Amino acid sequence: MLQSQTVPPETTEADPAFLADVLDGLSQRKKAIPARWFYDRRGSELFEEITALPEYYPTRTERALLAAHSGDVGRIAGKGRAVVEFGSGSSVKTPLLLSQVAPSAYVPIDISGDFLRESAAALSGRFPDLTVLPVEANFMHPVRLPAEIAGLPKLGFFPGSTIGNLVPRSGVNLLRDMIETMGVGSMLLIGMDQVKDTDILIGAYDDPAGITAAFNLNLLVRINRELDGDIPIDAFKHRAIWNDTWSRIEMHLAATRDVGFMIAGRHFEMGADETIHTENSHKYTPRSGRQLLAAGGWTPLREWSDDKGMFSLILAEARPEPIAP
C-alpha cells in the first residue's frame, strides 16, 4: 500500500465534463456515473492501495506475466519503438516492460495530471537515458502524441484489464481510437482479466479492509468538493455484484436510507437500496478477448497466461483494413 502522505489541496473548480456526467447520470431512472471520475488525486492513491491487497489478484498476476514475457514482447516488436501507455497511473508495471523492449521514448497518458507528472518524474529517475513525455489527457478519445515521436513506430501498453471497465461497444471504439492515436502498424500489449470462480471475483472487488469501498465512496466526496454537493456520505455503502449475463463485476453505491441532496443547485432524491452504478469490470474467455481485439481493428499475435488461467497478456498489431475477407 501507499504510505500516508501530506498532499496539496485539490482545486475546487468544476470540470464541465464532470458536472455534465454527474447531473445526467443521476437524472436517469437507473443512476450511473462513468468510472473515469474515480481518479482525482485521492482516488488514484486508493486505487494503488487496492492493487497491493492480497485479494486483488490482477496486479500481481499481470506483473508476473510481464516479468516472464516482456523479453518475448521485445523480440517480436523490435527495438526503438515509442511505448505509449494508456491510463498510466503510477506506472508501477511499466519498468518491467521498458527494461526489455529497448524503447526510444515513453509516453504515459493519464487524466490525473499531478499523479501523472509525479510518476513520470520517478520513472525518469529510474531510466535516466530514456525520453519520457507525459501527456495529460482523456485517453477515451484519440490523443495528440508529442511531436518528438511522430516518426517512430509505436507500442501501446494497456495493462490492468482496464479495457474491462468498458461495455463492449465502448471497448471497440477505444481500440479503434488507439489506432487513430498511434497509427496503422503500431502494436498493442493489453492485459485482460479472465472469467473465474465468482467468490474470487467478488473478493477482489469487496475486500475486508474496506479499501475498495473507500475508493468507491470517494467519488461522492469528490462530487461534494468540486460540484458544490451536499451528499451525506454515510447514507451510502459500497456494493459489488457479479452480473453473469454481461460477464462482469459491477460496483454500485447503494443508499442505506431514503436520501435527498443537492449538486450544483439541483435536487436529487434516492430511495433506500437504490444504487448509483459506478463501474463495470468485464471478464473474458480467451476467445472473447481475441474477438474484442479483432472488432477494434487489432490482430492478435501472441498470448500469454498464468498456469491457472487467471489473467492474460495479448500482443496485437494494427494492420491495414483488408480489401476482402
Secondary structure by P-SEA (a helix, b strand, c coil): cccbbbbccccccccaaaaaaaaaaaaccbbbbbccccccaaaaaaaaaaaaccccaaaaaaaaaaaacaaaaaaaaccbbbbbbcccccccaaaaaaacccccbbbbbbccaaaaaaaaaaaaaacccbbbbbbbcccccccccccccccbbbbbbbcccccccccaaaaaaaaaaaaaacccccccbbbbbbbccaaaaaaaaccccaaaaaaaaaaaaaaaaccccccccccbbbbbbbbccccbbbbbbccccccccccccbbbbbccccccccbbbbbbcaaaaaaaaaaabbbbcbbbbccccccbbbbbbbccccccc
